[in-house]
């Protein structure tokens, strides 16, 4: 995951008052996930199918 070329997006419902937010990045390998409060910290890379499963589980 090349950090300098990666475009991260935060949810539109996120506010500038802090809280628990994640950022996502569309990558050739899948979907990158990171903590918006710690952008230089660890990142998670999921395949597209794995990410779809995660979103489904979180919604239900």
Buried (B, 14 or more C-beta within 10 A) or exposed (E): BEEEEBEBEEEEEBEEEEEEBBBBBEBEEBBBBBBBEEEEEEBBBBEEEEBEEBEEEEEE
